[in-house]
Amino acid sequence: MLKTAFVFPGQGSQSMGMAKSFHDSFDIAKAAFDEASAVMGLDMAKLCFEGPEELLNRTEYTQPALLTASIATLRVLYEKTSFRPAFFAGHSLGEYTALVAAGSLDFKEAVRLVHLRGVFMQESVPAGVGKMCAIIGLSLPDVQVICDSASIDAAQVVPANINSPEQIVISGAAAAVDIAASMAKDRGAKMVVPLQVSAPSHSPLMENAAERLGKELDKITIKDPATPVYTNVDAEPLTSKARIKELLCLQLTSPVRWVDIIRQMKADGAGTVVEVGPGKVLTGLVKRTEKDLNTLNLKEAADLEKVVAALGA
């Protein structure tokens, strides 16, 4: 029998009003926002539903906001059905949501942790020094060659998010990213899109952030996942707490291997992938990677009946 995986979105999926329909209709979702508000010292529901948008889009607030919205959504789903997935995975920040869902991280600890993760990421690189860019229409080997060629001494650019077979985000020093973007166009990329981000995630420029994050991870209790979590760094199912701290630190400087995650979950028996939380980014990436996987999206309360019925079936 085919299995089901739940996946959780990362930065870029945030939007004003995310998870409001769950918050307004279900006490269990409202409680998640209240818990996060207590940790953050600000009204997380107000931030997510009313903004200001520029604050919501600041990395140190985007990350706890997305985590909260996704966990609120998951809690409602769990309240409505006894169904539980065989696997979890999350894209970048979404890996923290997956670890909360799997019981490895306490939700309130995770809110504090991802807020600090955002602060550390932002403080690691002065404004304008780093950059990220999406390259569409070239393979990973082609993009790797481009990045190797564009990297000059300390100014490095690397593949950061392998999102689909032909959608790869590069990250690193702004000058090197610009060179790589120009080379990608010359090599026939369909699109080259600079990303509006304030920190060059998943690149060597995040080494200081990773070091600071490690010190914070030393302060918290991490448990074995009750359900396997496929990690960004090695795309393999994690069933023990032993490497969680190491992998979360490495994640900041390593690529998100989303294509490998989806293919490995399929190889391990997944037939359905449910995106739980804001946006539909991951649903699209799954379909572009493995077309025959069934996909479901739980973004709004209006999606709940359809998702519960599908999982029940």
N, C-alpha and C positions, 0 to 999 in steps of 0.2 A: 504493500500500500504506500502511495506517495505521501511525503511529509510536507509540513507547512513551516515556513520561516517568517518571522516578524523582523522587519528592518526599520531603522529609525533615522530620520534626516539630520543633516548637519547644517552648518552655517551657509546661508544663502537661501534657505527655505523659509526664513522668517517673514512675516507680513503682519500688518496691523490687523487686529481682530482675531489672530490665530487662537484656536481652541475656545473662543468665546461661547459658541453654541453648547459646548460641553460644560463650561463653567456655569452658565446661566440655567442649565437644565438638570444638572446632577450634583448633589452635595459632595460626592466623592471627588469630583473634579475640582470643585471650589476649594476643598480641603487641601489639595495639592498646591494650589496657588497660595493659600494662606500659609502653608508650611514654608514655601519658598520666600514669601514676603518676610516672614520672621527671620530667616537666615540673612536675607539681603538688606534688611532695614529699609525697604521701600515697597510700595504697593505693586506687586508683580502683575496683578490683573489690570490695573490702570496702565502700567507700562505697555503691556501687550495689546490692550484694546484701544487706548487713547493716545499712546505715545508720550512725548513727541517722538516722531519716527527717527529723527537723528540720534536720539538716545538709544532707542531699541536697536539701531544698526551699529552701535559702538560695541566692539568685540566683547568687552567684559560684561556687557548686559545682554547681548544677543545670545551668548552661550547658555547662561542660566535660564533665560526666557524660553529658548527652544527646548531645553531639557524639561522644564516644567510643563510646557504645553504638551509634549509627547507623553510624559508620565501621566498627566491628567487624562489624556485620551486613552491610554492603555488601561488605567484603572476603571474607567467606565466600561470598556470592552470586557474586562474581567468580571465586572459586576453583572453583566448581562449574559455571560456564557461561561460554562465550565471548561470550554476549549482552551488548551494550552499548546503553544507551538513546540516543534522539535528543536528549532534553532533560533538564535538571535544574531543580528549583526547591526552595526550602525556606521554611518559614513562620517569619519573624522570625529567631531563632537558627538555624533550619534552613538559612538561606541560607549560613551559614558552612560547614555540612556539604556543601551543594551545590558550593560553591567548592573545597573540598578534593577532592570527587569529580571535579570537572572539571579538577583539576590546577593551579588558580590559587593556592591556598594550601597550604603544607606542613602536614601534619596536626599536628605538634608545635607549630609556630608558632600554628596556629589554636587549639589547646588553651590556650596561654598567653594568646592574644588574647581569647578569650571569657570566660576567668576574669576578666581585667581589665575587660572590658566589663560583667560583672556587678557588680564592685566599683564601677566608675564610676557605674553606674545607681543602685546603692543609696546611694552617697554624694552624689548630686546632689540628693536630696530627703529632708529629715528625715522620720522616721516619722510617719505620720498626715496629712502635708500633701497627699499625692497619693492617687489612688484609680482603680480601673478597674471597669467594670460591663458586663455583657453584656445587650444588648437584643434580644429575640427577637420577631419578628412585625411589625416595621416596616421600611420600605424605607430605603435610604441617603439619598434626598432628605429624607424625614421626619426621620431622625435628625440630618442636617446642620442642618436648621432648628431643631430642639430644642437642639442644641449651641450654635448661634449665639445663641439666645435666653437660654440659661443662663449663657453666659460673661459675666463682670462684670470689667471693667478687667483686672487682672493675673491674675484667677482664671478661667482658660480651661478648657474641656472640648472635646475634638475626637473625631471617629471615629478609632479607632486600628487596629482589625482589621476589615476587610470580609470576613468569613469565608464567608458565603453570602448569597444575595439577601435573606434575612430574619434573619440573625444578625450583628449588628454590635456590636463591643466599643467602648465609649467610655473615654476616659482623660483625666486632667488633675487640676486642683486639686480636693481632696475636696469642698469646698462646692459648686462648680459641677457636679461629677458627681452629687451628691445632688439638686440642683435638676433636672438633666436627667433623672435616673431617675424623679423624681416626675412630670415632664411627659410622659415616655414612657408611664407607666401611664395618665395621663389621656387620652392619644391612642390608647389601645387596644392597647398592646404585650401580647403573650401572656405573656411572662415578662420580668422585670427582675432580673438576678442579680448581686449584688456579687461580685467576684472576690477570692480570697484571695492577693493579690500584695503585694509590699513596695515596688514601684517602678512609677510610672505610665508604662509603656512607650509609645513612639510618640506622644509629646505634647511640646509646647514645654518642659515641665519637664525634658526630657532634653538640653537644649542644652549644658549644662556637660559632661555625659557624652560627648556627640558630639565636643566640642572636645578632650577628653582622649584619646578613642579615636583621633582623627586623628593625634595625636602618636605614638601607638604604631604605627599603620599606616605611618607614615613610616620606621619602623625595620626593616620586613620586606620581603622580596622577593615581589612579586606577578607572576604570569605570565598570559598569555592563556589563557582557558578552552579546553580541548580540545573541549568539548561546550558548546553554548549553555546559559546559566543565566538563567532568567527572574527578574528582580529584583523585590523587594517594592515599591520606590519607583515604578518606571514600568511594571512588568508587561510589559516587552519583553525579548527574548533578548539577553543580553550575550555578545559574542564577542571582545572586546578588554579588556585590562587597564586601558585608559586611564581609565575612570570607576569602577573598583571601589572605590578608597579613598573617593571622593566619595559614592558610593551607600551604602556601609556606614555612613558618618557620617550621611547624611541619613535612613537607615533608622530611627535612634533617635528622630527627631522627626517622622517621616512615617507615614502609615497603611500597614498591610500590605494590599496590593490583591489579596487571594487570589482573589476572584471574577474579576477581570480577568486574572490569571495563568492560571487554568484555562480561561477562554474563549479567551484568546489562543493557548494551546498547542493547544486543539482546532482553532482556525482555521488553525493552522500544520500540521495533519495528525495530531495525537495522537489515538489511538483507545483507548489503554490507559494508565492511571496506576497506578504501583506505589508504595505507601508503604513506605519502607525505614527501619525503626527502631521504637522503642517506641510503643505505643499504636495507636489506629485513628482518631484525630481527623480527620486529613486525608482519609482514605477517605470518611468520612461527609460532610465538607464538599464533596468533589468530586461525590458523588452528589446532594447537594441543589442543586448549581449546574448540572451538566450530566448529566442522568439517563442518557443513552445512552452515556457513556464507560464502558468496562470498568475495573474496579478490582481490584487485588490488594494484599494486605497481608503484608509479611514482618516479623513481630514476634518469632516464636519459631523455633527450629530445626525444630520440627514443621511449620512452614509452607513449609520450603525445597523439598521435593520437588514440591509443588503449584505453587509459583512458577516453579521451573526448568522444569517440564514445560510450563507455560503460555507461558513466554517462548520455549522451544524450538519450540513449535507455531506 
